[in-house]
Amino acid sequence: MSRILLMIPLALIASSASAQQQPGHDACARDVSRHCRAVMNNGDSAVLACLKQNRTRLSKACDKVLTEHGQ
């Protein structure tokens, strides 16, 4: 689980400062564990693709983070 906590901010906000990565992580961590558990060990791009596939099922906060980062 701790690995995924590092993957989400990297996938969504790779060029941002680490202090700015926390909101994306917090917003999507639960969605990743609910909808993308099967791909958590497959890398950042797999997790991001899974989140996009499950877009309609994501929390509003996670959807907002994805939208704000052009996803």
PDB file of N, CA, C, O and CB in Angstrom:
ATOM      1  N   MET A   1       0.821  -1.193   0.000  1.00  0.00           N
ATOM      2  CA  MET A   1       0.000   0.000   0.000  1.00  0.00           C
ATOM      3  C   MET A   1       0.862   1.253   0.000  1.00  0.00           C
ATOM      4  O   MET A   1       0.516   2.243  -0.645  1.00  0.00           O
ATOM      5  CB  MET A   1      -0.932   0.000   1.198  1.00  0.00           C
ATOM      6  N   SER A   2       1.981   1.220   0.718  1.00  0.00           N
ATOM      7  CA  SER A   2       2.817   2.417   0.775  1.00  0.00           C
ATOM      8  C   SER A   2       3.412   2.739  -0.588  1.00  0.00           C
ATOM      9  O   SER A   2       3.680   3.902  -0.891  1.00  0.00           O
ATOM     10  CB  SER A   2       3.932   2.239   1.803  1.00  0.00           C
ATOM     11  N   ARG A   3       3.619   1.716  -1.412  1.00  0.00           N
ATOM     12  CA  ARG A   3       4.161   1.960  -2.751  1.00  0.00           C
ATOM     13  C   ARG A   3       3.191   2.789  -3.580  1.00  0.00           C
ATOM     14  O   ARG A   3       3.610   3.701  -4.293  1.00  0.00           O
ATOM     15  CB  ARG A   3       4.464   0.631  -3.462  1.00  0.00           C
ATOM     16  N   ILE A   4       1.911   2.485  -3.497  1.00  0.00           N
ATOM     17  CA  ILE A   4       0.921   3.230  -4.264  1.00  0.00           C
ATOM     18  C   ILE A   4       0.828   4.661  -3.778  1.00  0.00           C
ATOM     19  O   ILE A   4       0.526   5.564  -4.559  1.00  0.00           O
ATOM     20  CB  ILE A   4      -0.443   2.556  -4.177  1.00  0.00           C
ATOM     21  N   LEU A   5       1.081   4.879  -2.503  1.00  0.00           N
ATOM     22  CA  LEU A   5       1.033   6.228  -1.976  1.00  0.00           C
ATOM     23  C   LEU A   5       2.087   7.106  -2.623  1.00  0.00           C
ATOM     24  O   LEU A   5       1.926   8.326  -2.672  1.00  0.00           O
ATOM     25  CB  LEU A   5       1.213   6.214  -0.474  1.00  0.00           C
ATOM     26  N   LEU A   6       3.150   6.519  -3.113  1.00  0.00           N
ATOM     27  CA  LEU A   6       4.187   7.270  -3.811  1.00  0.00           C
ATOM     28  C   LEU A   6       3.902   7.371  -5.305  1.00  0.00           C
ATOM     29  O   LEU A   6       4.328   8.329  -5.950  1.00  0.00           O
ATOM     30  CB  LEU A   6       5.543   6.624  -3.584  1.00  0.00           C
ATOM     31  N   MET A   7       3.193   6.400  -5.860  1.00  0.00           N
ATOM     32  CA  MET A   7       2.978   6.358  -7.302  1.00  0.00           C
ATOM     33  C   MET A   7       1.991   7.402  -7.795  1.00  0.00           C
ATOM     34  O   MET A   7       2.221   8.010  -8.840  1.00  0.00           O
ATOM     35  CB  MET A   7       2.501   5.002  -7.701  1.00  0.00           C
ATOM     36  N   ILE A   8       0.923   7.624  -7.089  1.00  0.00           N
ATOM     37  CA  ILE A   8      -0.108   8.546  -7.556  1.00  0.00           C
ATOM     38  C   ILE A   8       0.434   9.949  -7.754  1.00  0.00           C
ATOM     39  O   ILE A   8       0.230  10.521  -8.825  1.00  0.00           O
ATOM     40  CB  ILE A   8      -1.260   8.578  -6.580  1.00  0.00           C
ATOM     41  N   PRO A   9       1.107  10.525  -6.789  1.00  0.00           N
ATOM     42  CA  PRO A   9       1.613  11.883  -7.015  1.00  0.00           C
ATOM     43  C   PRO A   9       2.604  11.935  -8.168  1.00  0.00           C
ATOM     44  O   PRO A   9       2.629  12.911  -8.919  1.00  0.00           O
ATOM     45  CB  PRO A   9       2.270  12.418  -5.751  1.00  0.00           C
ATOM     46  N   LEU A  10       3.413  10.905  -8.315  1.00  0.00           N
ATOM     47  CA  LEU A  10       4.388  10.898  -9.403  1.00  0.00           C
ATOM     48  C   LEU A  10       3.706  10.815 -10.755  1.00  0.00           C
ATOM     49  O   LEU A  10       4.134  11.460 -11.712  1.00  0.00           O
ATOM     50  CB  LEU A  10       5.358   9.738  -9.241  1.00  0.00           C
ATOM     51  N   ALA A  11       2.660  10.036 -10.837  1.00  0.00           N
ATOM     52  CA  ALA A  11       1.953   9.890 -12.103  1.00  0.00           C
ATOM     53  C   ALA A  11       1.191  11.153 -12.481  1.00  0.00           C
ATOM     54  O   ALA A  11       1.116  11.511 -13.656  1.00  0.00           O
ATOM     55  CB  ALA A  11       0.999   8.719 -12.033  1.00  0.00           C
ATOM     56  N   LEU A  12       0.637  11.813 -11.504  1.00  0.00           N
ATOM     57  CA  LEU A  12      -0.220  12.964 -11.778  1.00  0.00           C
ATOM     58  C   LEU A  12       0.519  14.292 -11.817  1.00  0.00           C
ATOM     59  O   LEU A  12       0.161  15.184 -12.586  1.00  0.00           O
ATOM     60  CB  LEU A  12      -1.291  13.038 -10.754  1.00  0.00           C
ATOM     61  N   ILE A  13       1.536  14.422 -11.000  1.00  0.00           N
ATOM     62  CA  ILE A  13       2.174  15.726 -10.830  1.00  0.00           C
ATOM     63  C   ILE A  13       3.693  15.568 -10.873  1.00  0.00           C
ATOM     64  O   ILE A  13       4.387  16.082  -9.997  1.00  0.00           O
ATOM     65  CB  ILE A  13       1.732  16.386  -9.497  1.00  0.00           C
ATOM     66  N   ALA A  14       4.204  14.886 -11.847  1.00  0.00           N
ATOM     67  CA  ALA A  14       5.619  14.542 -11.894  1.00  0.00           C
ATOM     68  C   ALA A  14       6.536  15.756 -11.817  1.00  0.00           C
ATOM     69  O   ALA A  14       7.615  15.664 -11.231  1.00  0.00           O
ATOM     70  CB  ALA A  14       5.909  13.780 -13.147  1.00  0.00           C
ATOM     71  N   SER A  15       6.150  16.864 -12.376  1.00  0.00           N
ATOM     72  CA  SER A  15       7.026  18.016 -12.391  1.00  0.00           C
ATOM     73  C   SER A  15       6.784  19.003 -11.260  1.00  0.00           C
ATOM     74  O   SER A  15       7.471  20.020 -11.171  1.00  0.00           O
ATOM     75  CB  SER A  15       6.886  18.711 -13.679  1.00  0.00           C
ATOM     76  N   SER A  16       5.817  18.720 -10.393  1.00  0.00           N
ATOM     77  CA  SER A  16       5.496  19.634  -9.300  1.00  0.00           C
ATOM     78  C   SER A  16       6.418  19.416  -8.113  1.00  0.00           C
ATOM     79  O   SER A  16       7.046  18.364  -7.988  1.00  0.00           O
ATOM     80  CB  SER A  16       4.044  19.462  -8.869  1.00  0.00           C
ATOM     81  N   ALA A  17       6.495  20.392  -7.263  1.00  0.00           N
ATOM     82  CA  ALA A  17       7.251  20.258  -6.021  1.00  0.00           C
ATOM     83  C   ALA A  17       6.552  19.258  -5.114  1.00  0.00           C
ATOM     84  O   ALA A  17       5.336  19.088  -5.202  1.00  0.00           O
ATOM     85  CB  ALA A  17       7.406  21.627  -5.311  1.00  0.00           C
ATOM     86  N   SER A  18       7.297  18.602  -4.252  1.00  0.00           N
ATOM     87  CA  SER A  18       6.711  17.547  -3.416  1.00  0.00           C
ATOM     88  C   SER A  18       5.599  18.071  -2.512  1.00  0.00           C
ATOM     89  O   SER A  18       4.675  17.321  -2.196  1.00  0.00           O
ATOM     90  CB  SER A  18       7.791  16.898  -2.567  1.00  0.00           C
ATOM     91  N   ALA A  19       5.654  19.296  -2.099  1.00  0.00           N
ATOM     92  CA  ALA A  19       4.592  19.845  -1.269  1.00  0.00           C
ATOM     93  C   ALA A  19       3.286  19.958  -2.035  1.00  0.00           C
ATOM     94  O   ALA A  19       2.210  19.886  -1.442  1.00  0.00           O
ATOM     95  CB  ALA A  19       4.995  21.203  -0.730  1.00  0.00           C
ATOM     96  N   GLN A  20       3.368  20.134  -3.338  1.00  0.00           N
ATOM     97  CA  GLN A  20       2.170  20.256  -4.151  1.00  0.00           C
ATOM     98  C   GLN A  20       1.627  18.896  -4.549  1.00  0.00           C
ATOM     99  O   GLN A  20       0.500  18.816  -5.037  1.00  0.00           O
ATOM    100  CB  GLN A  20       2.454  21.082  -5.385  1.00  0.00           C
ATOM    101  N   GLN A  21       2.385  17.826  -4.361  1.00  0.00           N
ATOM    102  CA  GLN A  21       1.950  16.488  -4.745  1.00  0.00           C
ATOM    103  C   GLN A  21       0.957  15.905  -3.758  1.00  0.00           C
ATOM    104  O   GLN A  21       0.144  15.065  -4.144  1.00  0.00           O
ATOM    105  CB  GLN A  21       3.140  15.571  -4.871  1.00  0.00           C
ATOM    106  N   GLN A  22       0.989  16.304  -2.536  1.00  0.00           N
ATOM    107  CA  GLN A  22       0.148  15.723  -1.501  1.00  0.00           C
ATOM    108  C   GLN A  22      -1.343  15.767  -1.806  1.00  0.00           C
ATOM    109  O   GLN A  22      -2.018  14.765  -1.570  1.00  0.00           O
ATOM    110  CB  GLN A  22       0.400  16.418  -0.222  1.00  0.00           C
ATOM    111  N   PRO A  23      -1.902  16.867  -2.315  1.00  0.00           N
ATOM    112  CA  PRO A  23      -3.347  16.864  -2.589  1.00  0.00           C
ATOM    113  C   PRO A  23      -3.764  15.789  -3.592  1.00  0.00           C
ATOM    114  O   PRO A  23      -4.803  15.158  -3.399  1.00  0.00           O
ATOM    115  CB  PRO A  23      -3.773  18.223  -3.106  1.00  0.00           C
ATOM    116  N   GLY A  24      -3.002  15.560  -4.643  1.00  0.00           N
ATOM    117  CA  GLY A  24      -3.327  14.522  -5.617  1.00  0.00           C
ATOM    118  C   GLY A  24      -3.276  13.141  -4.999  1.00  0.00           C
ATOM    119  O   GLY A  24      -4.123  12.288  -5.266  1.00  0.00           O
ATOM    120  N   HIS A  25      -2.290  12.943  -4.188  1.00  0.00           N
ATOM    121  CA  HIS A  25      -2.148  11.672  -3.489  1.00  0.00           C
ATOM    122  C   HIS A  25      -3.330  11.421  -2.578  1.00  0.00           C
ATOM    123  O   HIS A  25      -3.936  10.350  -2.618  1.00  0.00           O
ATOM    124  CB  HIS A  25      -0.856  11.643  -2.689  1.00  0.00           C
ATOM    125  N   ASP A  26      -3.655  12.392  -1.765  1.00  0.00           N
ATOM    126  CA  ASP A  26      -4.762  12.239  -0.824  1.00  0.00           C
ATOM    127  C   ASP A  26      -6.085  12.019  -1.545  1.00  0.00           C
ATOM    128  O   ASP A  26      -6.913  11.220  -1.106  1.00  0.00           O
ATOM    129  CB  ASP A  26      -4.861  13.461   0.077  1.00  0.00           C
ATOM    130  N   ALA A  27      -6.277  12.716  -2.631  1.00  0.00           N
ATOM    131  CA  ALA A  27      -7.546  12.646  -3.351  1.00  0.00           C
ATOM    132  C   ALA A  27      -7.760  11.305  -4.032  1.00  0.00           C
ATOM    133  O   ALA A  27      -8.896  10.843  -4.134  1.00  0.00           O
ATOM    134  CB  ALA A  27      -7.615  13.745  -4.375  1.00  0.00           C
ATOM    135  N   CYS A  28      -6.703  10.679  -4.494  1.00  0.00           N
ATOM    136  CA  CYS A  28      -6.853   9.465  -5.312  1.00  0.00           C
ATOM    137  C   CYS A  28      -6.437   8.164  -4.624  1.00  0.00           C
ATOM    138  O   CYS A  28      -6.712   7.087  -5.152  1.00  0.00           O
ATOM    139  CB  CYS A  28      -6.057   9.618  -6.557  1.00  0.00           C
ATOM    140  N   ALA A  29      -5.797   8.230  -3.489  1.00  0.00           N
ATOM    141  CA  ALA A  29      -5.297   7.007  -2.847  1.00  0.00           C
ATOM    142  C   ALA A  29      -6.410   5.987  -2.606  1.00  0.00           C
ATOM    143  O   ALA A  29      -6.232   4.797  -2.867  1.00  0.00           O
ATOM    144  CB  ALA A  29      -4.621   7.350  -1.523  1.00  0.00           C
ATOM    145  N   ARG A  30      -7.533   6.442  -2.120  1.00  0.00           N
ATOM    146  CA  ARG A  30      -8.641   5.512  -1.844  1.00  0.00           C
ATOM    147  C   ARG A  30      -9.222   4.936  -3.139  1.00  0.00           C
ATOM    148  O   ARG A  30      -9.578   3.760  -3.198  1.00  0.00           O
ATOM    149  CB  ARG A  30      -9.751   6.224  -1.043  1.00  0.00           C
ATOM    150  N   ASP A  31      -9.312   5.776  -4.173  1.00  0.00           N
ATOM    151  CA  ASP A  31      -9.822   5.297  -5.462  1.00  0.00           C
ATOM    152  C   ASP A  31      -8.894   4.248  -6.065  1.00  0.00           C
ATOM    153  O   ASP A  31      -9.353   3.266  -6.647  1.00  0.00           O
ATOM    154  CB  ASP A  31      -9.993   6.468  -6.438  1.00  0.00           C
ATOM    155  N   VAL A  32      -7.610   4.458  -5.926  1.00  0.00           N
ATOM    156  CA  VAL A  32      -6.649   3.482  -6.446  1.00  0.00           C
ATOM    157  C   VAL A  32      -6.805   2.163  -5.712  1.00  0.00           C
ATOM    158  O   VAL A  32      -6.837   1.106  -6.343  1.00  0.00           O
ATOM    159  CB  VAL A  32      -5.202   4.004  -6.311  1.00  0.00           C
ATOM    160  N   SER A  33      -6.903   2.206  -4.393  1.00  0.00           N
ATOM    161  CA  SER A  33      -7.033   0.961  -3.649  1.00  0.00           C
ATOM    162  C   SER A  33      -8.360   0.261  -3.930  1.00  0.00           C
ATOM    163  O   SER A  33      -8.436  -0.966  -3.861  1.00  0.00           O
ATOM    164  CB  SER A  33      -6.897   1.229  -2.165  1.00  0.00           C
ATOM    165  N   ARG A  34      -9.393   1.015  -4.242  1.00  0.00           N
ATOM    166  CA  ARG A  34     -10.704   0.418  -4.546  1.00  0.00           C
ATOM    167  C   ARG A  34     -10.794  -0.131  -5.969  1.00  0.00           C
ATOM    168  O   ARG A  34     -11.257  -1.252  -6.177  1.00  0.00           O
ATOM    169  CB  ARG A  34     -11.798   1.446  -4.337  1.00  0.00           C
ATOM    170  N   HIS A  35     -10.357   0.652  -6.935  1.00  0.00           N
ATOM    171  CA  HIS A  35     -10.612   0.325  -8.333  1.00  0.00           C
ATOM    172  C   HIS A  35      -9.407  -0.195  -9.098  1.00  0.00           C
ATOM    173  O   HIS A  35      -9.567  -0.811 -10.152  1.00  0.00           O
ATOM    174  CB  HIS A  35     -11.131   1.515  -9.020  1.00  0.00           C
ATOM    175  N   CYS A  36      -8.209   0.041  -8.590  1.00  0.00           N
ATOM    176  CA  CYS A  36      -7.006  -0.271  -9.370  1.00  0.00           C
ATOM    177  C   CYS A  36      -6.011  -1.144  -8.617  1.00  0.00           C
ATOM    178  O   CYS A  36      -4.829  -1.177  -8.960  1.00  0.00           O
ATOM    179  CB  CYS A  36      -6.326   1.005  -9.790  1.00  0.00           C
ATOM    180  N   ARG A  37      -6.472  -1.838  -7.612  1.00  0.00           N
ATOM    181  CA  ARG A  37      -5.591  -2.686  -6.805  1.00  0.00           C
ATOM    182  C   ARG A  37      -4.819  -3.692  -7.668  1.00  0.00           C
ATOM    183  O   ARG A  37      -3.651  -3.972  -7.397  1.00  0.00           O
ATOM    184  CB  ARG A  37      -6.408  -3.430  -5.745  1.00  0.00           C
ATOM    185  N   ALA A  38      -5.455  -4.226  -8.686  1.00  0.00           N
ATOM    186  CA  ALA A  38      -4.824  -5.255  -9.518  1.00  0.00           C
ATOM    187  C   ALA A  38      -3.623  -4.738 -10.307  1.00  0.00           C
ATOM    188  O   ALA A  38      -2.765  -5.528 -10.701  1.00  0.00           O
ATOM    189  CB  ALA A  38      -5.838  -5.828 -10.474  1.00  0.00           C
ATOM    190  N   VAL A  39      -3.547  -3.436 -10.543  1.00  0.00           N
ATOM    191  CA  VAL A  39      -2.441  -2.894 -11.340  1.00  0.00           C
ATOM    192  C   VAL A  39      -1.482  -2.040 -10.518  1.00  0.00           C
ATOM    193  O   VAL A  39      -0.602  -1.391 -11.084  1.00  0.00           O
ATOM    194  CB  VAL A  39      -2.988  -2.072 -12.485  1.00  0.00           C
ATOM    195  N   MET A  40      -1.630  -2.028  -9.222  1.00  0.00           N
ATOM    196  CA  MET A  40      -0.809  -1.175  -8.377  1.00  0.00           C
ATOM    197  C   MET A  40       0.687  -1.447  -8.529  1.00  0.00           C
ATOM    198  O   MET A  40       1.492  -0.527  -8.386  1.00  0.00           O
ATOM    199  CB  MET A  40      -1.209  -1.353  -6.941  1.00  0.00           C
ATOM    200  N   ASN A  41       1.066  -2.661  -8.809  1.00  0.00           N
ATOM    201  CA  ASN A  41       2.482  -3.001  -8.941  1.00  0.00           C
ATOM    202  C   ASN A  41       2.979  -2.939 -10.379  1.00  0.00           C
ATOM    203  O   ASN A  41       4.108  -3.340 -10.662  1.00  0.00           O
ATOM    204  CB  ASN A  41       2.728  -4.375  -8.387  1.00  0.00           C
ATOM    205  N   ASN A  42       2.156  -2.447 -11.279  1.00  0.00           N
ATOM    206  CA  ASN A  42       2.519  -2.401 -12.695  1.00  0.00           C
ATOM    207  C   ASN A  42       3.068  -1.055 -13.145  1.00  0.00           C
ATOM    208  O   ASN A  42       3.315  -0.860 -14.335  1.00  0.00           O
ATOM    209  CB  ASN A  42       1.330  -2.744 -13.526  1.00  0.00           C
ATOM    210  N   GLY A  43       3.257  -0.144 -12.238  1.00  0.00           N
ATOM    211  CA  GLY A  43       3.838   1.153 -12.581  1.00  0.00           C
ATOM    212  C   GLY A  43       2.817   2.278 -12.629  1.00  0.00           C
ATOM    213  O   GLY A  43       1.605   2.063 -12.646  1.00  0.00           O
ATOM    214  N   ASP A  44       3.363   3.483 -12.651  1.00  0.00           N
ATOM    215  CA  ASP A  44       2.543   4.689 -12.610  1.00  0.00           C
ATOM    216  C   ASP A  44       1.578   4.795 -13.783  1.00  0.00           C
ATOM    217  O   ASP A  44       0.416   5.159 -13.604  1.00  0.00           O
ATOM    218  CB  ASP A  44       3.426   5.899 -12.580  1.00  0.00           C
ATOM    219  N   SER A  45       2.057   4.479 -14.981  1.00  0.00           N
ATOM    220  CA  SER A  45       1.194   4.639 -16.153  1.00  0.00           C
ATOM    221  C   SER A  45       0.026   3.657 -16.118  1.00  0.00           C
ATOM    222  O   SER A  45      -1.063   3.981 -16.593  1.00  0.00           O
ATOM    223  CB  SER A  45       2.002   4.445 -17.441  1.00  0.00           C
ATOM    224  N   ALA A  46       0.232   2.475 -15.570  1.00  0.00           N
ATOM    225  CA  ALA A  46      -0.861   1.502 -15.454  1.00  0.00           C
ATOM    226  C   ALA A  46      -1.914   1.992 -14.461  1.00  0.00           C
ATOM    227  O   ALA A  46      -3.112   1.838 -14.699  1.00  0.00           O
ATOM    228  CB  ALA A  46      -0.317   0.122 -15.014  1.00  0.00           C
ATOM    229  N   VAL A  47      -1.473   2.579 -13.356  1.00  0.00           N
ATOM    230  CA  VAL A  47      -2.401   3.101 -12.359  1.00  0.00           C
ATOM    231  C   VAL A  47      -3.193   4.268 -12.940  1.00  0.00           C
ATOM    232  O   VAL A  47      -4.407   4.358 -12.757  1.00  0.00           O
ATOM    233  CB  VAL A  47      -1.646   3.540 -11.089  1.00  0.00           C
ATOM    234  N   LEU A  48      -2.500   5.155 -13.637  1.00  0.00           N
ATOM    235  CA  LEU A  48      -3.180   6.292 -14.255  1.00  0.00           C
ATOM    236  C   LEU A  48      -4.190   5.820 -15.295  1.00  0.00           C
ATOM    237  O   LEU A  48      -5.306   6.338 -15.352  1.00  0.00           O
ATOM    238  CB  LEU A  48      -2.161   7.239 -14.901  1.00  0.00           C
ATOM    239  N   ALA A  49      -3.813   4.848 -16.114  1.00  0.00           N
ATOM    240  CA  ALA A  49      -4.739   4.305 -17.111  1.00  0.00           C
ATOM    241  C   ALA A  49      -5.962   3.686 -16.436  1.00  0.00           C
ATOM    242  O   ALA A  49      -7.083   3.836 -16.921  1.00  0.00           O
ATOM    243  CB  ALA A  49      -4.031   3.257 -17.988  1.00  0.00           C
ATOM    244  N   CYS A  50      -5.748   3.000 -15.333  1.00  0.00           N
ATOM    245  CA  CYS A  50      -6.854   2.398 -14.591  1.00  0.00           C
ATOM    246  C   CYS A  50      -7.786   3.463 -14.034  1.00  0.00           C
ATOM    247  O   CYS A  50      -9.007   3.321 -14.098  1.00  0.00           O
ATOM    248  CB  CYS A  50      -6.322   1.524 -13.458  1.00  0.00           C
ATOM    249  N   LEU A  51      -7.212   4.527 -13.488  1.00  0.00           N
ATOM    250  CA  LEU A  51      -8.048   5.611 -12.974  1.00  0.00           C
ATOM    251  C   LEU A  51      -8.889   6.210 -14.100  1.00  0.00           C
ATOM    252  O   LEU A  51     -10.070   6.501 -13.912  1.00  0.00           O
ATOM    253  CB  LEU A  51      -7.179   6.701 -12.313  1.00  0.00           C
ATOM    254  N   LYS A  52      -8.287   6.390 -15.249  1.00  0.00           N
ATOM    255  CA  LYS A  52      -9.028   6.943 -16.388  1.00  0.00           C
ATOM    256  C   LYS A  52     -10.137   5.996 -16.831  1.00  0.00           C
ATOM    257  O   LYS A  52     -11.229   6.440 -17.186  1.00  0.00           O
ATOM    258  CB  LYS A  52      -8.077   7.225 -17.562  1.00  0.00           C
ATOM    259  N   GLN A  53      -9.865   4.705 -16.814  1.00  0.00           N
ATOM    260  CA  GLN A  53     -10.869   3.717 -17.194  1.00  0.00           C
ATOM    261  C   GLN A  53     -12.061   3.728 -16.239  1.00  0.00           C
ATOM    262  O   GLN A  53     -13.197   3.477 -16.641  1.00  0.00           O
ATOM    263  CB  GLN A  53     -10.247   2.326 -17.234  1.00  0.00           C
ATOM    264  N   ASN A  54     -11.791   4.015 -15.006  1.00  0.00           N
ATOM    265  CA  ASN A  54     -12.828   4.010 -13.979  1.00  0.00           C
ATOM    266  C   ASN A  54     -13.300   5.411 -13.644  1.00  0.00           C
ATOM    267  O   ASN A  54     -13.802   5.646 -12.544  1.00  0.00           O
ATOM    268  CB  ASN A  54     -12.323   3.329 -12.729  1.00  0.00           C
ATOM    269  N   ARG A  55     -13.153   6.322 -14.544  1.00  0.00           N
ATOM    270  CA  ARG A  55     -13.432   7.748 -14.324  1.00  0.00           C
ATOM    271  C   ARG A  55     -14.811   7.991 -13.714  1.00  0.00           C
ATOM    272  O   ARG A  55     -14.947   8.812 -12.806  1.00  0.00           O
ATOM    273  CB  ARG A  55     -13.321   8.503 -15.635  1.00  0.00           C
ATOM    274  N   THR A  56     -15.811   7.304 -14.191  1.00  0.00           N
ATOM    275  CA  THR A  56     -17.176   7.539 -13.703  1.00  0.00           C
ATOM    276  C   THR A  56     -17.380   7.052 -12.270  1.00  0.00           C
ATOM    277  O   THR A  56     -18.344   7.442 -11.612  1.00  0.00           O
ATOM    278  CB  THR A  56     -18.175   6.855 -14.616  1.00  0.00           C
ATOM    279  N   ARG A  57     -16.477   6.204 -11.788  1.00  0.00           N
ATOM    280  CA  ARG A  57     -16.596   5.652 -10.447  1.00  0.00           C
ATOM    281  C   ARG A  57     -15.705   6.359  -9.434  1.00  0.00           C
ATOM    282  O   ARG A  57     -15.767   6.048  -8.245  1.00  0.00           O
ATOM    283  CB  ARG A  57     -16.266   4.188 -10.470  1.00  0.00           C
ATOM    284  N   LEU A  58     -14.883   7.296  -9.873  1.00  0.00           N
ATOM    285  CA  LEU A  58     -13.945   7.972  -8.989  1.00  0.00           C
ATOM    286  C   LEU A  58     -14.640   8.998  -8.104  1.00  0.00           C
ATOM    287  O   LEU A  58     -15.718   9.499  -8.423  1.00  0.00           O
ATOM    288  CB  LEU A  58     -12.855   8.643  -9.799  1.00  0.00           C
ATOM    289  N   SER A  59     -13.995   9.291  -6.991  1.00  0.00           N
ATOM    290  CA  SER A  59     -14.495  10.357  -6.127  1.00  0.00           C
ATOM    291  C   SER A  59     -14.368  11.683  -6.866  1.00  0.00           C
ATOM    292  O   SER A  59     -13.562  11.819  -7.786  1.00  0.00           O
ATOM    293  CB  SER A  59     -13.720  10.397  -4.772  1.00  0.00           C
ATOM    294  N   LYS A  60     -15.161  12.642  -6.458  1.00  0.00           N
ATOM    295  CA  LYS A  60     -15.106  13.965  -7.096  1.00  0.00           C
ATOM    296  C   LYS A  60     -13.726  14.589  -6.939  1.00  0.00           C
ATOM    297  O   LYS A  60     -13.233  15.248  -7.854  1.00  0.00           O
ATOM    298  CB  LYS A  60     -16.174  14.897  -6.500  1.00  0.00           C
ATOM    299  N   ALA A  61     -13.104  14.385  -5.791  1.00  0.00           N
ATOM    300  CA  ALA A  61     -11.783  14.968  -5.536  1.00  0.00           C
ATOM    301  C   ALA A  61     -10.729  14.389  -6.466  1.00  0.00           C
ATOM    302  O   ALA A  61      -9.908  15.131  -7.004  1.00  0.00           O
ATOM    303  CB  ALA A  61     -11.372  14.740  -4.085  1.00  0.00           C
ATOM    304  N   CYS A  62     -10.738  13.092  -6.663  1.00  0.00           N
ATOM    305  CA  CYS A  62      -9.766  12.460  -7.557  1.00  0.00           C
ATOM    306  C   CYS A  62     -10.027  12.870  -9.000  1.00  0.00           C
ATOM    307  O   CYS A  62      -9.089  13.169  -9.739  1.00  0.00           O
ATOM    308  CB  CYS A  62      -9.817  10.925  -7.421  1.00  0.00           C
ATOM    309  N   ASP A  63     -11.275  12.885  -9.400  1.00  0.00           N
ATOM    310  CA  ASP A  63     -11.622  13.324 -10.750  1.00  0.00           C
ATOM    311  C   ASP A  63     -11.133  14.747 -10.986  1.00  0.00           C
ATOM    312  O   ASP A  63     -10.633  15.062 -12.066  1.00  0.00           O
ATOM    313  CB  ASP A  63     -13.141  13.236 -10.976  1.00  0.00           C
ATOM    314  N   LYS A  64     -11.275  15.595  -9.993  1.00  0.00           N
ATOM    315  CA  LYS A  64     -10.824  16.981 -10.111  1.00  0.00           C
ATOM    316  C   LYS A  64      -9.309  17.051 -10.287  1.00  0.00           C
ATOM    317  O   LYS A  64      -8.816  17.830 -11.103  1.00  0.00           O
ATOM    318  CB  LYS A  64     -11.250  17.789  -8.878  1.00  0.00           C
ATOM    319  N   VAL A  65      -8.569  16.248  -9.530  1.00  0.00           N
ATOM    320  CA  VAL A  65      -7.111  16.234  -9.658  1.00  0.00           C
ATOM    321  C   VAL A  65      -6.704  15.791 -11.059  1.00  0.00           C
ATOM    322  O   VAL A  65      -5.824  16.394 -11.673  1.00  0.00           O
ATOM    323  CB  VAL A  65      -6.482  15.305  -8.600  1.00  0.00           C
ATOM    324  N   LEU A  66      -7.339  14.748 -11.559  1.00  0.00           N
ATOM    325  CA  LEU A  66      -7.025  14.282 -12.907  1.00  0.00           C
ATOM    326  C   LEU A  66      -7.305  15.375 -13.936  1.00  0.00           C
ATOM    327  O   LEU A  66      -6.484  15.624 -14.819  1.00  0.00           O
ATOM    328  CB  LEU A  66      -7.833  13.019 -13.241  1.00  0.00           C
ATOM    329  N   THR A  67      -8.446  16.017 -13.824  1.00  0.00           N
ATOM    330  CA  THR A  67      -8.823  17.081 -14.745  1.00  0.00           C
ATOM    331  C   THR A  67      -7.841  18.238 -14.681  1.00  0.00           C
ATOM    332  O   THR A  67      -7.422  18.759 -15.715  1.00  0.00           O
ATOM    333  CB  THR A  67     -10.229  17.572 -14.439  1.00  0.00           C
ATOM    334  N   GLU A  68      -7.476  18.638 -13.483  1.00  0.00           N
ATOM    335  CA  GLU A  68      -6.535  19.745 -13.313  1.00  0.00           C
ATOM    336  C   GLU A  68      -5.160  19.469 -13.896  1.00  0.00           C
ATOM    337  O   GLU A  68      -4.407  20.396 -14.196  1.00  0.00           O
ATOM    338  CB  GLU A  68      -6.396  20.066 -11.863  1.00  0.00           C
ATOM    339  N   HIS A  69      -4.836  18.190 -14.054  1.00  0.00           N
ATOM    340  CA  HIS A  69      -3.537  17.819 -14.599  1.00  0.00           C
ATOM    341  C   HIS A  69      -3.641  17.280 -16.027  1.00  0.00           C
ATOM    342  O   HIS A  69      -2.780  16.535 -16.494  1.00  0.00           O
ATOM    343  CB  HIS A  69      -2.880  16.785 -13.707  1.00  0.00           C
ATOM    344  N   GLY A  70      -4.703  17.672 -16.694  1.00  0.00           N
ATOM    345  CA  GLY A  70      -4.837  17.334 -18.109  1.00  0.00           C
ATOM    346  C   GLY A  70      -5.097  15.893 -18.416  1.00  0.00           C
ATOM    347  O   GLY A  70      -4.791  15.427 -19.513  1.00  0.00           O
ATOM    348  N   GLN A  71      -5.649  15.183 -17.485  1.00  0.00           N
ATOM    349  CA  GLN A  71      -5.927  13.760 -17.698  1.00  0.00           C
ATOM    350  C   GLN A  71      -7.378  13.574 -17.890  1.00  0.00           C
ATOM    351  O   GLN A  71      -7.836  12.448 -18.086  1.00  0.00           O
ATOM    352  CB  GLN A  71      -5.436  12.904 -16.540  1.00  0.00           C
TER     353      GLN A  71
END
